[in-house]
Amino acid sequence: MAHSFSGSRPSARVAALDAIETKYAQRGKKVTVIGLNKPSADMHDKLAGQLTAGH
């Protein structure tokens, strides 16, 4: 099932992906997010790493 970041709260969705990536990175794992459509991938690329400072 494909999901788009378009719509309400796309930054919250990017932050959720960042939190997952950070959690696994702390354990020495690399996370690769696949299957995002172009607008979603662009949003993730633009905002990734900028939203989880408080987590």
Secondary structure in CASP SS format (residue, H / E / C, confidence):
PFRMAT SS
TARGET T0000
AUTHOR 0000-0000-0000
METHOD secondary structure of the structure
MODEL  1
M C 1.00
A C 1.00
H C 1.00
S C 1.00
F C 1.00
S C 1.00
G C 1.00
S C 1.00
R C 1.00
P H 1.00
S H 1.00
A H 1.00
R H 1.00
V H 1.00
A H 1.00
A H 1.00
L H 1.00
D H 1.00
A H 1.00
I H 1.00
E H 1.00
T H 1.00
K H 1.00
Y H 1.00
A H 1.00
Q C 1.00
R C 1.00
G C 1.00
K C 1.00
K C 1.00
V C 1.00
T C 1.00
V C 1.00
I C 1.00
G C 1.00
L C 1.00
N C 1.00
K H 1.00
P H 1.00
S H 1.00
A H 1.00
D H 1.00
M H 1.00
H H 1.00
D H 1.00
K H 1.00
L H 1.00
A C 1.00
G C 1.00
Q C 1.00
L C 1.00
T C 1.00
A C 1.00
G C 1.00
H C 1.00
END
